[in-house]
């Protein structure tokens, strides 16, 4: 058994790694943490309590209601001072002089003189009023006593008791004593409650005026949540707009710029106010800073609209309630009212609502139409809703071409005389020939005897930019697309624009993302009603609506793609536009495919039946009698002028120049002559069918 030897002397040689003794290091325990002083812990608790949201809300509420009362007293005192003195008139005079409006300054000075004269007259009347009041009291008391005594005499005569003479007087004295007693009882509590009622009244005035700092106001009216629009907020927003001349003029005005503002009125889901700019400030300087003005008013840019009314040097501001424009509008009356009908001549199509919340209705009578905008913004739905309303007038005829071919117009099958759907060059050719057929019909109508009344013919082309951009050419090397003098679609549209409205042949077009190539200048300027959804640039807005509308405040390029889907800026004399403005913003009703189908079913029920052509027959071979039977369709009888129109749409080359005599000649030869029904000439389906059957039978017999 080995033992460990302990050496008592110090070794002179350094120990090696093998012989080095093991050294144990003892690490002492960490000293206990020092207790946090009471004052530190108390401070942390107090700090946490102060920063707690409940504490902040309590402080804000206390400050808000206290300042409501204090500032309410200031407002009442200011109103009382203005009512008793001429300070208000003096402020308006200084403001008018600062704005350079000397005529208004003279008018306010005249009002001040009238106020002072009336006040002097009232003060002079006070010199005589004590004597007059004493005389009035004496006369009134005497007359009252006399009436009471007379009443007592009547009572005494009636009852036979002399004591009844003073009964009315004693009753009156008792009543006065009762009133005095009531006053004595109520007077003490009234003195105690009166001050509290007065403070409550001042608090109510301050609360209505939001007379407290922004940080103390409730969250729903605080900046960032859309604070209410008041004169001081509007003036401050204009002052901080970055227009030096405007800022200087507001600073020099005695009323701090309030005289620039007209009344702030509620207008739909927002407010409206006219601002008369001071001398040296032009309206376009304010228009060009729409975003900054909106942010100064604690609104988004799309929630502020600036237009130019008739008054000189004036801009009209419409400011939406915060978030109101993101709320949908109600359904279309076309959907909710199953009994609604249309009147092309005198009626207006219910299209949507304007920014004021009023119904926006559009007259379509003898007006060519153009709707444009970026893709997927609701163009087809907006255009289709107008056609849906007009379909409820059974006299209206439709020629339709949808160059997208997604089925958006399927519900018009059986309602439109022609319906072509598809995006290819062949479909463009078909649509072009359809429009050229409408030109032929227009020329026929123009050559009719004066006074002839023609049914409306709507030539509608959706996605018209496809036609303008089509590279196809015909056999004579004439292009179908483009904007040259030999471009077939372009020239057909131009001809209808030039003369169509005189004979109720109207051109409606819907296009995407307008440029000079896909929407030529002459075509877009030929439309009487021009509407635009959201666009990308101001130059596109000018293409869509024209320079006049854009210079007057129209800004479809400031609409938000995707968020403002279905919102249109409209320039037309067919819709009610506020005086002095050149355009109006309309939030259109959304009508989905199912609802649109239900409406067209109602429209079809109003008609005798329409055979819809889905392609233009361009063949040289044609059978007039068979074509007449085809255009009559399932209707028992059709008016001769409708037959002529449908034949022209079916084959322009063959029937475009036909008159009633040509139609009568063919029918007389087939023993299917037209006849009068309800005072108009009609063609019978049964007669035409019998003529075809007889012809086929004769052909079979001759073949045998």
C-alpha positions as CSV (number, residue, x, y, z in Angstrom):
1,X,0.0,0.0,0.0
2,X,1.5,3.2,-1.1
3,X,1.5,6.3,1.0
4,X,1.6,10.0,0.1
5,X,4.8,11.8,1.3
6,X,4.4,15.4,2.4
7,X,7.7,17.4,1.9
8,X,8.3,20.0,4.5
9,X,10.9,21.9,2.6
10,X,10.5,24.1,-0.4
11,X,11.5,22.4,-3.6
12,X,14.2,24.2,-5.6
13,X,13.3,22.8,-8.9
14,X,10.1,23.9,-10.6
15,X,7.5,21.1,-10.7
16,X,6.9,19.3,-13.9
17,X,3.5,18.6,-15.3
18,X,3.6,15.1,-13.7
19,X,4.8,16.2,-10.3
20,X,2.9,19.5,-10.0
21,X,0.5,19.4,-7.1
22,X,-3.3,19.9,-7.6
23,X,-4.4,23.4,-6.7
24,X,-8.0,23.8,-5.7
25,X,-9.5,27.3,-6.2
26,X,-12.3,28.2,-4.0
27,X,-14.8,30.6,-5.6
28,X,-16.8,32.5,-3.0
29,X,-20.6,32.9,-3.5
30,X,-21.8,36.0,-5.1
31,X,-22.8,38.6,-2.6
32,X,-26.6,39.0,-2.2
33,X,-28.3,41.5,-4.5
34,X,-28.7,44.9,-3.0
35,X,-32.4,45.6,-2.3
36,X,-34.0,48.2,-4.6
37,X,-34.7,51.3,-2.6
38,X,-38.3,52.0,-1.9
39,X,-38.2,55.3,-3.7
40,X,-37.0,53.6,-6.9
41,X,-39.7,51.0,-6.8
42,X,-42.3,53.7,-6.0
43,X,-41.0,55.8,-9.0
44,X,-41.3,52.8,-11.3
45,X,-44.9,52.2,-10.2
46,X,-45.8,55.8,-10.6
47,X,-44.1,56.0,-14.1
48,X,-46.0,52.8,-15.2
49,X,-49.2,54.2,-13.9
50,X,-48.7,57.5,-15.7
51,X,-47.9,55.8,-19.0
52,X,-50.9,53.4,-18.8
53,X,-53.5,54.0,-21.5
54,X,-56.3,54.3,-19.0
55,X,-54.4,57.1,-17.2
56,X,-53.8,58.9,-20.5
57,X,-57.4,58.5,-21.5
58,X,-58.5,59.9,-18.1
59,X,-56.2,62.9,-18.4
60,X,-57.3,63.6,-22.0
61,X,-61.0,63.4,-21.0
62,X,-60.5,65.7,-18.0
63,X,-58.5,68.2,-20.1
64,X,-61.0,68.0,-22.9
65,X,-64.1,68.6,-20.9
66,X,-62.4,71.3,-18.8
67,X,-61.3,73.1,-22.0
68,X,-64.7,72.6,-23.5
69,X,-66.2,74.7,-20.7
70,X,-63.4,77.3,-20.7
71,X,-63.3,77.8,-24.4
72,X,-67.1,77.6,-24.6
73,X,-67.2,80.6,-22.3
74,X,-64.7,82.4,-24.6
75,X,-66.9,81.6,-27.7
76,X,-70.1,82.8,-26.0
77,X,-68.3,86.0,-24.8
78,X,-67.0,86.6,-28.3
79,X,-70.5,86.1,-29.8
80,X,-72.0,88.5,-27.2
81,X,-69.3,91.1,-27.9
82,X,-69.8,90.8,-31.7
83,X,-73.6,91.2,-31.2
84,X,-73.2,94.3,-29.0
85,X,-70.5,96.1,-30.9
86,X,-69.4,96.6,-34.5
87,X,-66.2,94.5,-34.2
88,X,-67.5,91.9,-36.6
89,X,-68.1,94.5,-39.3
90,X,-64.7,96.0,-38.7
91,X,-63.0,92.6,-39.2
92,X,-64.9,92.0,-42.4
93,X,-63.9,95.4,-43.7
94,X,-60.2,94.7,-42.9
95,X,-60.4,91.3,-44.6
96,X,-62.0,92.7,-47.7
97,X,-59.4,95.4,-48.0
98,X,-56.6,92.8,-47.5
99,X,-58.2,90.7,-50.3
100,X,-58.4,93.7,-52.6
101,X,-62.2,93.5,-52.8
102,X,-63.1,97.2,-52.3
103,X,-66.7,96.6,-53.3
104,X,-67.2,94.2,-50.5
105,X,-65.4,96.6,-48.1
106,X,-67.8,99.4,-49.0
107,X,-70.8,97.1,-48.5
108,X,-69.5,96.1,-45.0
109,X,-68.8,99.7,-44.1
110,X,-72.4,100.6,-45.1
111,X,-73.7,97.8,-42.8
112,X,-71.5,99.1,-40.0
113,X,-73.0,102.5,-40.3
114,X,-76.6,101.1,-40.3
115,X,-75.7,99.1,-37.2
116,X,-74.3,102.2,-35.3
117,X,-77.4,104.2,-36.3
118,X,-79.8,101.6,-35.0
119,X,-77.8,101.2,-31.8
120,X,-77.8,105.0,-31.2
121,X,-81.6,105.0,-31.8
122,X,-82.0,102.3,-29.2
123,X,-79.9,104.2,-26.6
124,X,-81.9,107.4,-27.2
125,X,-85.1,105.5,-26.6
126,X,-83.8,104.5,-23.2
127,X,-84.1,108.1,-22.0
128,X,-87.9,108.0,-22.5
129,X,-88.5,104.3,-21.7
130,X,-88.8,104.7,-17.8
131,X,-91.6,107.2,-18.1
132,X,-93.3,105.2,-20.9
133,X,-92.9,102.1,-18.9
134,X,-94.5,103.7,-15.8
135,X,-97.4,105.0,-17.8
136,X,-97.8,101.6,-19.4
137,X,-97.8,99.8,-16.0
138,X,-100.4,102.3,-14.6
139,X,-102.7,102.0,-17.6
140,X,-102.3,98.2,-17.6
141,X,-103.0,97.9,-13.9
142,X,-106.0,100.2,-14.1
143,X,-107.5,98.4,-17.1
144,X,-106.9,95.0,-15.4
145,X,-108.7,96.1,-12.2
146,X,-111.5,97.6,-14.2
147,X,-112.0,94.3,-16.1
148,X,-111.9,92.3,-12.8
149,X,-114.5,94.6,-11.1
150,X,-116.7,94.4,-14.2
151,X,-116.5,90.7,-14.1
152,X,-117.4,90.7,-10.4
153,X,-120.4,92.9,-11.0
154,X,-121.6,90.4,-13.6
155,X,-121.1,87.6,-11.2
156,X,-123.0,89.5,-8.4
157,X,-125.9,90.2,-10.7
158,X,-126.0,86.5,-11.7
159,X,-125.8,85.1,-8.1
160,X,-127.5,87.9,-6.2
161,X,-124.7,88.2,-3.7
162,X,-123.0,91.6,-3.5
163,X,-119.8,90.0,-2.1
164,X,-119.2,88.4,-5.5
165,X,-118.1,91.8,-6.8
166,X,-114.7,91.4,-5.3
167,X,-114.4,87.7,-6.0
168,X,-112.3,88.1,-9.2
169,X,-110.0,90.6,-7.4
170,X,-109.5,88.3,-4.4
171,X,-108.8,85.3,-6.7
172,X,-106.2,87.3,-8.6
173,X,-104.5,88.4,-5.4
174,X,-104.5,84.8,-4.2
175,X,-102.9,83.7,-7.5
176,X,-100.2,86.3,-7.2
177,X,-99.5,85.2,-3.7
178,X,-99.2,81.6,-4.9
179,X,-96.7,82.7,-7.5
180,X,-94.7,84.5,-4.9
181,X,-94.7,81.5,-2.7
182,X,-93.5,79.3,-5.6
183,X,-90.7,81.7,-6.4
184,X,-89.7,81.7,-2.7
185,X,-89.5,77.9,-2.7
186,X,-87.7,77.6,-6.1
187,X,-85.3,80.6,-5.6
188,X,-82.9,78.9,-3.3
189,X,-82.3,75.7,-5.4
190,X,-82.3,77.8,-8.5
191,X,-79.4,79.9,-7.1
192,X,-77.5,76.6,-6.3
193,X,-78.3,74.8,-9.6
194,X,-78.0,77.9,-11.9
195,X,-74.2,78.1,-12.1
196,X,-74.0,74.4,-12.9
197,X,-76.6,74.8,-15.7
198,X,-74.6,77.8,-17.0
199,X,-71.4,75.7,-17.0
200,X,-73.2,72.9,-18.8
201,X,-74.4,75.3,-21.5
202,X,-70.8,76.5,-22.0
203,X,-69.5,73.0,-22.1
204,X,-72.1,72.1,-24.8
205,X,-71.0,75.1,-26.9
206,X,-67.3,74.1,-26.6
207,X,-68.1,70.4,-27.4
208,X,-69.9,71.3,-30.5
209,X,-67.0,73.5,-31.7
210,X,-64.4,70.9,-30.6
211,X,-62.8,73.7,-28.6
212,X,-59.9,71.7,-27.2
213,X,-56.3,70.8,-28.4
214,X,-56.0,68.0,-30.9
215,X,-54.3,65.6,-28.4
216,X,-57.3,65.9,-26.0
217,X,-60.0,65.2,-28.6
218,X,-61.7,61.8,-29.0
219,X,-60.0,59.3,-31.2
220,X,-62.7,59.5,-33.9
221,X,-62.2,63.2,-34.5
222,X,-58.5,63.5,-33.8
223,X,-56.0,64.2,-36.7
224,X,-55.3,61.1,-38.6
225,X,-58.8,59.9,-38.2
226,X,-60.3,62.7,-40.2
227,X,-61.1,65.7,-38.1
228,X,-64.3,67.7,-38.9
229,X,-63.9,70.5,-41.4
230,X,-64.3,73.9,-39.8
231,X,-63.4,77.3,-41.2
232,X,-60.2,77.6,-39.1
233,X,-59.0,74.2,-40.4
234,X,-59.7,75.2,-44.1
235,X,-57.9,78.5,-43.7
236,X,-55.0,76.9,-42.0
237,X,-54.8,74.2,-44.8
238,X,-54.8,77.0,-47.4
239,X,-52.2,79.1,-45.5
240,X,-49.8,76.1,-45.3
241,X,-50.3,75.2,-49.0
242,X,-47.0,76.7,-50.0
243,X,-48.3,79.6,-52.1
244,X,-46.5,82.7,-50.7
245,X,-49.0,85.3,-52.0
246,X,-51.9,83.3,-50.4
247,X,-50.0,82.9,-47.0
248,X,-49.2,86.7,-46.9
249,X,-52.8,87.7,-47.7
250,X,-54.2,85.4,-45.0
251,X,-51.7,86.9,-42.5
252,X,-52.8,90.4,-43.4
253,X,-56.5,89.8,-43.1
254,X,-58.0,91.0,-39.8
255,X,-60.2,87.9,-39.5
256,X,-57.3,85.5,-40.2
257,X,-58.7,84.6,-43.6
258,X,-62.3,83.7,-42.6
259,X,-63.8,86.1,-45.1
260,X,-62.4,84.0,-48.0
261,X,-64.8,81.2,-47.2
262,X,-68.4,80.8,-48.1
263,X,-70.8,78.7,-45.9
264,X,-69.6,75.1,-45.2
265,X,-72.5,73.0,-46.3
266,X,-73.1,69.3,-46.0
267,X,-72.9,67.7,-49.4
268,X,-73.6,63.9,-49.4
269,X,-70.9,62.0,-47.6
270,X,-68.8,65.2,-47.1
271,X,-68.9,69.0,-47.0
272,X,-68.5,71.7,-49.7
273,X,-67.2,75.2,-49.4
274,X,-66.4,78.0,-51.9
275,X,-63.1,79.8,-51.4
276,X,-62.6,83.3,-52.9
277,X,-58.9,83.6,-53.4
278,X,-57.2,87.0,-52.7
279,X,-55.8,89.1,-55.4
280,X,-52.5,87.7,-56.8
281,X,-53.5,84.0,-56.3
282,X,-54.7,82.0,-59.3
283,X,-57.0,79.0,-59.1
284,X,-54.6,76.7,-60.8
285,X,-52.0,77.3,-58.0
286,X,-54.5,75.7,-55.6
287,X,-55.6,73.0,-58.1
288,X,-52.0,71.9,-58.6
289,X,-51.5,71.3,-54.9
290,X,-54.4,68.9,-54.4
291,X,-52.4,66.3,-52.5
292,X,-50.9,68.8,-50.1
293,X,-54.3,70.4,-49.5
294,X,-55.8,67.1,-48.7
295,X,-53.1,66.2,-46.3
296,X,-53.4,69.6,-44.6
297,X,-57.1,68.7,-44.2
298,X,-56.1,65.3,-42.7
299,X,-57.6,63.5,-45.7
300,X,-56.3,61.3,-48.5
301,X,-55.9,62.8,-51.9
302,X,-58.9,61.0,-53.4
303,X,-61.1,62.4,-50.7
304,X,-60.7,66.0,-51.8
305,X,-62.0,67.4,-55.1
306,X,-61.2,70.9,-56.4
307,X,-63.4,72.4,-59.1
308,X,-63.8,75.9,-60.6
309,X,-67.3,77.4,-60.3
310,X,-68.6,80.4,-62.3
311,X,-67.5,83.0,-59.8
312,X,-64.2,84.6,-60.6
313,X,-61.1,83.8,-58.6
314,X,-63.0,81.1,-56.7
315,X,-62.3,77.4,-56.1
316,X,-64.9,74.9,-54.8
317,X,-63.7,72.3,-52.3
318,X,-65.5,69.1,-51.7
319,X,-64.1,67.2,-48.8
320,X,-65.3,63.7,-48.0
321,X,-65.8,62.3,-44.6
322,X,-62.8,60.2,-43.7
323,X,-63.3,56.7,-45.4
324,X,-66.7,57.5,-46.8
325,X,-65.7,57.0,-50.4
326,X,-64.6,53.4,-49.6
327,X,-68.2,52.5,-48.7
328,X,-70.3,50.9,-51.5
329,X,-73.4,52.6,-52.8
330,X,-76.8,50.9,-53.0
331,X,-78.1,48.7,-55.8
332,X,-79.3,50.0,-59.1
333,X,-83.1,50.9,-59.4
334,X,-83.0,48.7,-62.5
335,X,-82.5,45.7,-60.1
336,X,-84.8,46.8,-57.3
337,X,-87.7,48.0,-59.5
338,X,-89.2,45.3,-61.7
339,X,-91.7,47.8,-63.2
340,X,-89.2,50.3,-64.4
341,X,-89.3,51.2,-68.1
342,X,-87.2,53.5,-70.3
343,X,-87.9,56.5,-72.5
344,X,-85.1,57.2,-75.0
345,X,-86.4,60.7,-75.8
346,X,-87.3,62.1,-72.4
347,X,-85.9,59.7,-69.8
348,X,-82.6,59.4,-68.0
349,X,-80.7,56.3,-67.2
350,X,-80.1,55.7,-63.4
351,X,-76.4,55.4,-63.5
352,X,-75.2,55.9,-59.9
353,X,-74.6,58.6,-57.3
354,X,-72.6,61.8,-57.4
355,X,-70.3,62.7,-54.5
356,X,-73.1,64.6,-52.8
357,X,-75.0,61.4,-52.5
358,X,-77.7,62.5,-55.1
359,X,-78.9,60.2,-57.8
360,X,-76.8,60.6,-61.0
361,X,-79.0,60.1,-64.1
362,X,-77.8,60.4,-67.7
363,X,-79.8,61.4,-70.8
364,X,-78.9,59.3,-73.8
365,X,-81.0,61.1,-76.4
366,X,-79.1,61.8,-79.5
367,X,-75.7,61.6,-77.8
368,X,-72.7,59.7,-78.9
369,X,-70.9,58.0,-76.0
370,X,-67.3,57.2,-75.1
371,X,-66.2,55.4,-71.9
372,X,-62.5,54.8,-71.3
373,X,-60.2,53.8,-68.5
374,X,-57.6,51.4,-67.4
375,X,-58.2,47.6,-67.6
376,X,-60.5,46.0,-65.0
377,X,-61.9,49.2,-63.6
378,X,-65.6,48.5,-64.4
379,X,-65.8,50.0,-67.9
380,X,-67.9,47.2,-69.4
381,X,-70.3,47.2,-66.4
382,X,-70.8,51.0,-66.6
383,X,-71.4,50.8,-70.4
384,X,-73.7,47.8,-70.1
385,X,-75.9,49.4,-67.4
386,X,-76.8,52.2,-69.8
387,X,-77.6,49.7,-72.5
388,X,-79.7,47.7,-70.0
389,X,-81.8,50.7,-69.2
390,X,-82.3,51.6,-72.8
391,X,-83.3,48.1,-73.7
392,X,-86.5,48.7,-71.6
393,X,-87.6,51.0,-74.4
394,X,-88.9,48.6,-77.0
395,X,-88.4,51.0,-79.9
396,X,-84.6,51.0,-79.5
397,X,-82.5,48.7,-81.7
398,X,-79.0,47.5,-81.0
399,X,-76.0,46.5,-83.1
400,X,-73.4,45.2,-80.7
401,X,-69.8,44.2,-81.1
402,X,-67.7,42.9,-78.1
403,X,-64.1,42.6,-79.2
404,X,-63.1,41.0,-75.9
405,X,-65.4,38.0,-76.3
406,X,-65.6,37.1,-72.6
407,X,-69.4,36.8,-72.6
408,X,-70.1,40.1,-70.9
409,X,-72.8,40.8,-73.5
410,X,-74.4,37.4,-73.8
411,X,-77.6,38.5,-72.2
412,X,-78.4,40.7,-75.3
413,X,-78.7,37.6,-77.5
414,X,-82.3,37.7,-78.7
415,X,-82.4,41.4,-78.0
416,X,-79.8,42.9,-80.2
417,X,-80.2,42.7,-84.0
418,X,-76.5,41.8,-84.3
419,X,-74.2,40.6,-81.6
420,X,-70.6,39.8,-82.5
421,X,-68.2,38.6,-79.8
422,X,-64.6,37.8,-80.1
423,X,-61.1,39.3,-80.1
424,X,-59.7,38.1,-83.5
425,X,-59.1,40.0,-86.7
426,X,-62.0,38.2,-88.2
427,X,-64.3,39.5,-85.4
428,X,-62.9,43.1,-86.1
429,X,-63.8,42.6,-89.8
430,X,-67.3,41.5,-88.8
431,X,-67.7,44.5,-86.4
432,X,-66.4,46.9,-89.0
433,X,-68.9,45.7,-91.6
434,X,-71.6,46.0,-88.9
435,X,-70.7,49.6,-88.4
436,X,-70.6,50.2,-92.1
437,X,-74.1,48.7,-92.3
438,X,-75.2,51.3,-89.8
439,X,-73.7,54.0,-92.0
440,X,-75.8,52.7,-94.9
441,X,-78.9,52.8,-92.7
442,X,-78.0,56.3,-91.6
443,X,-77.7,57.4,-95.2
444,X,-81.1,55.8,-96.0
445,X,-82.7,57.7,-93.2
446,X,-81.0,61.0,-94.2
447,X,-82.6,60.7,-97.7
448,X,-86.1,60.0,-96.3
449,X,-88.8,62.6,-96.7
450,X,-88.6,65.5,-94.1
451,X,-90.4,64.8,-90.9
452,X,-89.9,61.1,-91.0
453,X,-89.4,59.7,-87.5
454,X,-86.9,56.8,-87.1
455,X,-86.4,54.4,-84.2
456,X,-83.2,54.8,-82.2
457,X,-80.3,52.6,-83.5
458,X,-77.5,52.1,-81.0
459,X,-74.2,50.9,-82.5
460,X,-72.2,49.7,-79.5
461,X,-68.6,48.5,-79.7
462,X,-66.8,47.4,-76.5
463,X,-63.0,47.2,-76.5
464,X,-62.9,49.4,-79.5
465,X,-59.2,49.8,-79.2
466,X,-58.9,46.3,-80.7
467,X,-60.6,47.6,-83.9
468,X,-58.3,50.7,-84.1
469,X,-55.2,48.5,-83.7
470,X,-56.2,45.8,-86.1
471,X,-53.6,45.3,-88.9
472,X,-55.9,43.3,-91.3
473,X,-56.6,44.7,-94.8
474,X,-59.4,44.0,-97.3
475,X,-59.1,42.9,-100.9
476,X,-58.5,46.5,-102.0
477,X,-55.6,46.9,-99.5
478,X,-57.7,49.2,-97.3
479,X,-56.9,48.7,-93.6
480,X,-59.6,47.9,-91.1
481,X,-57.8,49.6,-88.2
482,X,-55.7,52.8,-88.0
483,X,-56.8,56.4,-88.2
484,X,-56.1,57.2,-91.9
485,X,-58.6,58.4,-94.5
486,X,-58.8,54.9,-95.9
487,X,-59.2,53.1,-92.5
488,X,-62.6,51.4,-92.7
489,X,-63.6,51.3,-89.0
490,X,-62.3,54.8,-88.3
491,X,-64.1,56.3,-91.3
492,X,-67.4,54.4,-90.5
493,X,-67.3,55.8,-86.9
494,X,-66.5,59.3,-88.1
495,X,-69.5,59.2,-90.5
496,X,-71.9,58.2,-87.7
497,X,-70.4,60.9,-85.5
498,X,-70.9,63.6,-88.2
499,X,-74.5,62.9,-89.1
500,X,-75.9,60.0,-87.1
501,X,-77.6,61.9,-84.3
502,X,-79.9,63.7,-86.7
503,X,-81.6,60.4,-87.5
504,X,-81.1,58.6,-84.2
505,X,-78.1,56.5,-85.2
506,X,-75.7,56.7,-82.3
507,X,-72.2,55.4,-81.7
508,X,-71.3,54.0,-78.3
509,X,-67.7,52.9,-77.6
510,X,-65.7,51.5,-74.7
511,X,-61.9,51.5,-74.8
512,X,-59.0,50.7,-72.6
513,X,-55.9,52.8,-71.7
514,X,-56.4,55.5,-74.3
515,X,-53.5,56.6,-76.6
516,X,-53.5,58.5,-79.9
517,X,-53.0,55.2,-81.7
518,X,-55.9,53.1,-80.1
519,X,-58.3,56.1,-79.7
520,X,-57.7,58.7,-82.5
521,X,-58.3,62.3,-81.7
522,X,-61.2,62.8,-84.2
523,X,-63.1,59.8,-82.8
524,X,-62.8,60.8,-79.1
525,X,-63.8,64.4,-79.8
526,X,-66.9,63.2,-81.7
527,X,-68.6,61.9,-78.6
528,X,-71.1,64.1,-76.8
529,X,-70.8,62.2,-73.6
530,X,-67.3,61.3,-72.5
531,X,-66.6,59.4,-69.3
532,X,-63.4,58.1,-67.8
533,X,-62.6,55.6,-65.0
534,X,-59.1,55.6,-63.4
535,X,-56.3,56.5,-65.7
536,X,-52.5,56.6,-65.4
537,X,-51.5,60.1,-66.5
538,X,-53.0,63.6,-67.0
539,X,-52.3,63.4,-70.7
540,X,-54.6,60.3,-70.8
541,X,-57.2,62.3,-68.9
542,X,-57.1,65.0,-71.5
543,X,-57.6,62.4,-74.2
544,X,-60.5,60.9,-72.4
545,X,-62.4,64.0,-71.4
546,X,-60.9,66.9,-73.3
547,X,-58.8,69.9,-72.2
548,X,-61.8,72.0,-70.9
549,X,-62.9,69.3,-68.4
550,X,-59.4,68.7,-67.1
551,X,-58.6,72.4,-66.8
552,X,-61.9,72.7,-64.9
553,X,-60.8,70.2,-62.3
554,X,-61.6,66.8,-63.8
555,X,-58.9,64.4,-62.7
556,X,-59.6,60.7,-63.5
557,X,-55.8,60.2,-63.3
558,X,-56.1,60.8,-59.5
559,X,-58.6,58.0,-59.0
560,X,-57.1,54.9,-57.4
561,X,-56.9,51.9,-59.8
562,X,-58.6,48.9,-58.1
563,X,-60.0,50.9,-55.1
564,X,-62.1,53.3,-57.1
565,X,-63.5,50.7,-59.5
566,X,-66.7,51.9,-61.0
567,X,-66.1,55.6,-60.3
568,X,-66.3,57.8,-63.4
569,X,-65.5,61.4,-64.2
570,X,-68.2,62.5,-66.7
571,X,-68.2,65.4,-69.1
572,X,-71.6,65.7,-70.8
573,X,-74.6,68.0,-71.1
574,X,-76.8,65.0,-70.5
575,X,-76.2,64.8,-66.8
576,X,-76.8,67.5,-64.1
577,X,-73.5,69.2,-63.4
578,X,-73.2,72.0,-60.8
579,X,-73.2,75.5,-62.4
580,X,-69.8,76.6,-63.5
581,X,-68.2,73.1,-63.5
582,X,-67.3,71.1,-66.6
583,X,-67.5,67.6,-65.2
584,X,-69.0,65.5,-62.4
585,X,-67.7,62.4,-60.5
586,X,-70.2,59.5,-60.5
587,X,-70.0,56.3,-58.5
588,X,-71.9,53.9,-60.7
589,X,-74.2,51.1,-59.6
590,X,-72.8,47.6,-60.0
591,X,-75.1,45.2,-62.0
592,X,-73.8,41.6,-62.1
593,X,-74.4,39.1,-64.9
594,X,-77.4,37.5,-63.3
595,X,-79.2,40.8,-62.6
596,X,-78.4,41.9,-66.1
597,X,-79.9,38.7,-67.6
598,X,-83.1,39.3,-65.5
599,X,-83.3,42.9,-66.9
600,X,-82.9,41.7,-70.5
601,X,-85.5,39.1,-70.0
602,X,-87.9,41.9,-69.0
603,X,-86.8,43.8,-72.1
604,X,-87.4,40.8,-74.4
605,X,-90.9,40.4,-73.0
606,X,-91.7,43.9,-74.2
607,X,-90.8,43.1,-77.8
608,X,-92.3,40.8,-80.5
609,X,-89.1,38.8,-80.8
610,X,-85.7,39.6,-82.3
611,X,-83.5,37.2,-84.3
612,X,-79.9,38.0,-83.4
613,X,-77.3,37.7,-86.0
614,X,-73.9,36.5,-84.8
615,X,-72.0,37.2,-88.0
616,X,-72.4,39.5,-91.0
617,X,-73.3,37.6,-94.2
618,X,-70.8,38.8,-96.8
619,X,-71.7,36.3,-99.5
620,X,-72.8,37.6,-102.9
621,X,-75.6,35.0,-103.1
622,X,-78.7,35.9,-101.2
623,X,-82.3,34.9,-101.1
624,X,-84.5,37.9,-100.4
625,X,-87.6,35.9,-99.3
626,X,-85.5,33.6,-97.1
627,X,-83.7,36.6,-95.6
628,X,-87.0,38.3,-94.8
629,X,-88.2,35.1,-93.1
630,X,-84.9,35.0,-91.1
631,X,-85.1,38.5,-89.8
632,X,-88.8,38.2,-88.8
633,X,-87.8,35.3,-86.6
634,X,-90.5,34.0,-84.3
635,X,-92.6,37.1,-84.2
636,X,-96.1,36.8,-85.7
637,X,-95.7,40.1,-87.5
638,X,-93.0,42.8,-87.8
639,X,-93.2,46.4,-88.9
640,X,-91.9,46.9,-92.5
641,X,-89.4,49.5,-91.4
642,X,-87.9,47.1,-88.8
643,X,-87.7,44.4,-91.5
644,X,-85.7,46.9,-93.7
645,X,-83.4,47.8,-90.9
646,X,-82.7,44.1,-90.1
647,X,-82.1,43.2,-93.7
648,X,-79.6,46.1,-94.0
649,X,-77.8,44.8,-90.9
650,X,-77.9,41.3,-92.3
651,X,-76.4,42.1,-95.7
652,X,-75.5,45.7,-96.3
653,X,-74.4,45.2,-99.9
654,X,-77.6,43.5,-100.9
655,X,-80.2,45.4,-98.8
656,X,-78.5,48.6,-97.7
657,X,-80.3,50.6,-100.4
658,X,-83.7,49.0,-100.2
659,X,-86.8,51.0,-99.7
660,X,-90.3,50.1,-98.9
661,X,-91.1,49.7,-102.6
662,X,-88.3,47.1,-103.0
663,X,-89.6,45.1,-100.0
664,X,-93.2,45.3,-101.3
665,X,-92.2,44.1,-104.7
666,X,-90.5,41.0,-103.4
667,X,-93.4,40.2,-101.1
668,X,-96.1,40.9,-103.8
669,X,-94.3,38.6,-106.2
670,X,-94.4,35.8,-103.5
671,X,-98.1,36.5,-102.7
672,X,-97.1,37.7,-99.1
673,X,-97.9,41.3,-99.4
674,X,-97.5,43.6,-96.3
675,X,-100.7,44.9,-94.7
676,X,-101.8,47.4,-92.1
677,X,-102.1,46.4,-88.4
678,X,-102.9,49.0,-85.7
679,X,-102.3,51.7,-88.3
680,X,-98.8,50.6,-89.4
681,X,-97.6,48.4,-92.2
682,X,-96.4,45.0,-91.1
683,X,-95.1,41.8,-92.7
684,X,-96.7,38.5,-91.6
685,X,-94.5,35.6,-90.6
686,X,-97.3,33.2,-91.6
687,X,-97.6,34.7,-95.1
688,X,-93.8,34.6,-95.7
689,X,-93.6,31.0,-94.5
690,X,-96.5,30.0,-96.8
691,X,-94.8,31.7,-99.7
692,X,-91.6,29.8,-99.0
693,X,-93.5,26.5,-98.7
694,X,-95.3,27.2,-102.0
695,X,-92.0,28.0,-103.7
696,X,-90.4,24.9,-102.4
697,X,-93.4,22.8,-103.5
698,X,-93.2,24.4,-107.0
699,X,-89.5,23.7,-107.2
700,X,-90.0,20.1,-106.3
701,X,-92.8,19.7,-108.9
702,X,-90.7,21.2,-111.6
703,X,-87.8,18.9,-110.7
704,X,-90.0,15.9,-111.1
